[in-house]
Amino acid sequence: MFQDLVAASDKQPAGFDPHGTPVSVKIRERVQAAGRSFHANENIADFIEPGELEQLLDEVEVKMQGVLDSMVIDTANDHNSQATARRVAKMYLKEVFAGRYHKPPSITEFPNGKHLNELMIVGPITVRSACSHHLCPVMGKVWIGVMPNKNTNVIGLSKYARLVDWVLGRPQIQEEAIIQLADLIMEKTRPDGLAVVMECSHFCMSWRGVREKDSKMLNSVMRGAFLKDPTLRREFLALIPGRRND
């Protein structure tokens, strides 16, 4: 398998060791030894040792070069694609899928000293992701409703955006992403109730396939008080700003 990887490109990036064990194999073995899965939308940062992300970037570059070669793209003479393999590797590991390879953002939690117990809504927060099926962009918005109690942890408004970016910064399926996000916010804040609404455009539907450009997917997760109290749920949905005007 590794021989095929090396053969994919005549020019190896700096730091790439064609005779050693691929770093992806080392990381995968650690994950499996811990009895964990490594699905596309899961974070594996705990299993990446210092310096290995750069090695992984080198490895992905080599494999991406092999893809370009197999697509019969002349990266040697086409000035537009000479560094494409490196750019794509960097984009995946350090930008659009950073939520898979980096640890969660630091979130400072404060006690609810004023015993706030009124509905709070945060949003719209921008969603930037990609579908696990085709790695096509998924772009949209998310709104978060929190019903705190005296024991709820209070986090800054910007921290909700950081959590969204971390969870959605992986190959995702929207139905699973919204549940992951809700679970994380429940863990961080411990509110009486949580409501999350996500609305996204999927390029795997508008850019390819049926090429339906105006369709969006809208889904929601309700926890605690929002699930039990229909009046609270209706209030949250009625107060979501701007969604009906999109």
Salt bridges, closest charged atoms under 4 A:
ASP46 OD1 - LYS103 NZ 2.66
GLU49 OE2 - ARG30 NE 3.48
GLU52 OE2 - ARG30 NH2 2.66
GLU54 OE2 - LYS94 NZ 2.38
ASP58 OD1 - ARG86 NH1 2.65
GLU59 OE2 - LYS63 NZ 3.42
GLU61 OE1 - ARG86 NH1 2.73
ASP183 OD1 - ARG223 NH2 2.91
GLU199 OE2 - ARG243 NH1 2.97
ASP214 OD1 - LYS213 NZ 3.30
ASP246 OD2 - LYS141 NZ 3.43
